[in-house]
Every structure is written in structure tokens, then in C-alpha cells.
Amino acid sequence: MSSNLIQVKCPRCGHVWYVDVKDLEKQQQSMFRHLTLESALQPRVTSYRVRCPQDGTYVVVDVKEIDDG
């Protein structure tokens, strides 16, 4: 399995599926958290809204960015 895949579980129906992070980055439904001085020192977390393919429920997925430098 690719390291870019993340597991998502629907809280409503319990369906589990995998989403590629690269596909999430292409979507315009990302939500960013408010940046403060304290949070600037923490790894950046991006939240994406994905839709369950089974029942259509929206699920918010948090993805932590890894610094390659």
C-alpha cells in the first residue's frame, strides 16, 4: 500500500475506505486552522472534508504535513 494513502472511517455507517493524500490536495475543500505563534512551532495540520462513498456523510480528515527539509 502506498504511504500516501490514509484510512478513513465513516462515523455514521462504519464504512472504511482509503484516500490518496495527493487527491485531497487537488480538491478545493481543504480547511486551514488559524495560525498563532504557538501553532507556528507545531507541525502544520491541514483538514480536508471527504464524502463517504457508502452513505454520503461528510468526514473531516486531519493530515499532518511532514517537513522534508
Secondary structure as a PSIPRED ss2 file (coil, helix, strand):
# PSIPRED VFORMAT (PSIPRED V4.0)

   1 M C   1.000  0.000  0.000
   2 S C   1.000  0.000  0.000
   3 S C   1.000  0.000  0.000
   4 N C   1.000  0.000  0.000
   5 L E   0.000  0.000  1.000
   6 I E   0.000  0.000  1.000
   7 Q E   0.000  0.000  1.000
   8 V E   0.000  0.000  1.000
   9 K E   0.000  0.000  1.000
  10 C C   1.000  0.000  0.000
  11 P C   1.000  0.000  0.000
  12 R C   1.000  0.000  0.000
  13 C C   1.000  0.000  0.000
  14 G C   1.000  0.000  0.000
  15 H C   1.000  0.000  0.000
  16 V E   0.000  0.000  1.000
  17 W E   0.000  0.000  1.000
  18 Y E   0.000  0.000  1.000
  19 V E   0.000  0.000  1.000
  20 D E   0.000  0.000  1.000
  21 V H   0.000  1.000  0.000
  22 K H   0.000  1.000  0.000
  23 D H   0.000  1.000  0.000
  24 L H   0.000  1.000  0.000
  25 E H   0.000  1.000  0.000
  26 K H   0.000  1.000  0.000
  27 Q C   1.000  0.000  0.000
  28 Q C   1.000  0.000  0.000
  29 Q C   1.000  0.000  0.000
  30 S E   0.000  0.000  1.000
  31 M E   0.000  0.000  1.000
  32 F E   0.000  0.000  1.000
  33 R C   1.000  0.000  0.000
  34 H C   1.000  0.000  0.000
  35 L C   1.000  0.000  0.000
  36 T C   1.000  0.000  0.000
  37 L H   0.000  1.000  0.000
  38 E H   0.000  1.000  0.000
  39 S H   0.000  1.000  0.000
  40 A H   0.000  1.000  0.000
  41 L C   1.000  0.000  0.000
  42 Q C   1.000  0.000  0.000
  43 P C   1.000  0.000  0.000
  44 R C   1.000  0.000  0.000
  45 V E   0.000  0.000  1.000
  46 T E   0.000  0.000  1.000
  47 S E   0.000  0.000  1.000
  48 Y E   0.000  0.000  1.000
  49 R E   0.000  0.000  1.000
  50 V E   0.000  0.000  1.000
  51 R E   0.000  0.000  1.000
  52 C C   1.000  0.000  0.000
  53 P C   1.000  0.000  0.000
  54 Q C   1.000  0.000  0.000
  55 D C   1.000  0.000  0.000
  56 G C   1.000  0.000  0.000
  57 T C   1.000  0.000  0.000
  58 Y E   0.000  0.000  1.000
  59 V E   0.000  0.000  1.000
  60 V E   0.000  0.000  1.000
  61 V E   0.000  0.000  1.000
  62 D E   0.000  0.000  1.000
  63 V E   0.000  0.000  1.000
  64 K E   0.000  0.000  1.000
  65 E C   1.000  0.000  0.000
  66 I C   1.000  0.000  0.000
  67 D C   1.000  0.000  0.000
  68 D C   1.000  0.000  0.000
  69 G C   1.000  0.000  0.000
